[in-house]
Amino acid sequence: MERPPGRTSVAVDHDGAVLGTAKMGANRPGPGSHVATASFMVAADARGRGVGRALCEDALDWARRQGFAAMQFNAVAETNTAAVALYRQLGFTVVGTVPEAFAHPTRGRVGLHVMHLFL
């Protein structure tokens, strides 16, 4: 859970089952606090149903309403191709990749993208 002034969102289906969550807030305190960040989790059985897109669009809307200048994702595994594609569709760019920064359980060490979007 993200503490205020940040925010936590939960996506549920019509029966109240949790499909995914998002938390959002300032990426860094102080001089970096004009840039937002967010992280997302989508249940395995909810993938491909637009849950991640809805959560990310909600986070972007929230960040814009809060007056953030940009949103930055600090650690997107390069092997998470669905997330990378979604973020690109929403306008994010990869501004850098930290080589072998994530120990993937089956693929070994893979890069972590830093992704950015001006709001």
LINGI-V203937 format. One record per helix or strand. SS is the DSSP state (A for helix, B for strand). FROM is the first residue (numbers start at 1). TO is the last residue. If there is no record, write none. Layout:
[[SS | FROM | TO] [SS | FROM | TO]]
//
This chain:
[[B | 7 | 12] [B | 18 | 26] [A | 30 | 32] [B | 35 | 42] [A | 44 | 46] [A | 51 | 66] [B | 70 | 77] [A | 81 | 89] [B | 93 | 104] [B | 108 | 118]]
//
